[in-house]
Amino acid sequence: PDVYHVVNAGEGVSFADFARAAVKLAGLSENLVRPATVESLNRPAPRPRNSKLRCLRSDTLGLGPLPSWQDALSRFLAVDNWPVRWPRR
């Protein structure tokens, strides 16, 4: 069997920008997110500078386009059965 990576629509985003969007949607301060350099993480293996995924075969597999990552993140955070509660807007 083949393995396919399917990702949401939209331009790619850095981990820091994704985290900022998540805390903002959660009604928390964006100051909670502190960017870090790859070098400061001391990872055992080198990491690529750009690891964005994109769907190359979704259409040929009959998969429709997914919503934007922003829409998906907003809907994900709106689920009200989280074990951790944060103040909602």
QUIQUIHU-V319803 format. One record per residue. N is the residue number from 1. PHI is phi in degrees with one decimal (none if undefined). OMEGA is omega as a letter, one per 30 degrees, with the letter a starting at -180 (* if undefined). NEAR is the number of other C-alpha atoms within 12 Angstrom. Layout:
n->[N | N]
phi->[PHI | PHI]
omega->[OMEGA | OMEGA]
near->[NEAR | NEAR]
This chain:
n->[1 | 2 | 3 | 4 | 5 | 6 | 7 | 8 | 9 | 10 | 11 | 12 | 13 | 14 | 15 | 16 | 17 | 18 | 19 | 20 | 21 | 22 | 23 | 24 | 25 | 26 | 27 | 28 | 29 | 30 | 31 | 32 | 33 | 34 | 35 | 36 | 37 | 38 | 39 | 40 | 41 | 42 | 43 | 44 | 45 | 46 | 47 | 48 | 49 | 50 | 51 | 52 | 53 | 54 | 55 | 56 | 57 | 58 | 59 | 60 | 61 | 62 | 63 | 64 | 65 | 66 | 67 | 68 | 69 | 70 | 71 | 72 | 73 | 74 | 75 | 76 | 77 | 78 | 79 | 80 | 81 | 82 | 83 | 84 | 85 | 86 | 87 | 88 | 89]
phi->[none | -88.9 | -116.1 | -122.0 | -96.6 | -115.0 | -125.9 | -69.2 | -72.5 | 109.8 | -68.0 | -65.7 | -145.3 | -72.3 | -58.9 | -64.9 | -66.5 | -63.3 | -63.5 | -60.9 | -62.6 | -65.0 | -68.4 | -64.6 | -64.0 | -81.3 | 79.7 | -104.1 | -74.3 | -66.4 | -68.1 | -69.2 | -96.1 | -121.2 | -65.3 | -132.0 | -82.2 | -58.5 | -62.4 | -72.2 | -82.1 | 51.3 | -74.1 | -69.1 | -123.6 | -64.9 | -112.1 | -69.7 | -70.5 | -135.1 | -122.1 | -66.3 | -100.7 | -147.1 | -83.1 | -102.3 | -124.4 | -56.2 | -62.7 | -70.0 | -90.4 | 81.7 | -91.4 | -74.9 | -67.2 | -84.7 | -66.3 | -62.4 | -63.8 | -65.2 | -65.4 | -63.0 | -64.4 | -61.1 | -68.9 | -62.1 | -73.7 | -79.6 | -62.0 | -100.8 | -120.5 | -76.7 | -71.4 | -110.9 | -103.1 | -130.8 | -65.2 | -85.7 | -73.8]
omega->[l | l | l | l | l | a | l | l | l | l | l | a | l | l | a | l | l | l | l | l | a | a | l | l | l | l | l | a | l | l | l | a | l | l | l | l | l | a | a | a | l | l | a | a | l | l | l | l | l | a | l | l | l | a | l | a | a | a | a | l | l | l | l | l | l | l | l | l | l | l | l | l | l | l | l | a | a | l | a | l | l | l | l | a | l | a | l | l | *]
near->[3 | 6 | 8 | 15 | 14 | 21 | 24 | 24 | 23 | 18 | 17 | 20 | 21 | 19 | 20 | 20 | 22 | 23 | 23 | 24 | 27 | 28 | 25 | 24 | 25 | 27 | 20 | 19 | 17 | 19 | 16 | 17 | 18 | 15 | 18 | 13 | 14 | 18 | 14 | 9 | 12 | 11 | 11 | 9 | 9 | 11 | 13 | 10 | 11 | 13 | 11 | 18 | 17 | 21 | 23 | 16 | 17 | 19 | 12 | 11 | 13 | 9 | 16 | 15 | 20 | 18 | 17 | 17 | 24 | 26 | 18 | 21 | 23 | 20 | 16 | 16 | 24 | 20 | 15 | 14 | 10 | 11 | 7 | 10 | 14 | 18 | 15 | 14 | 10]
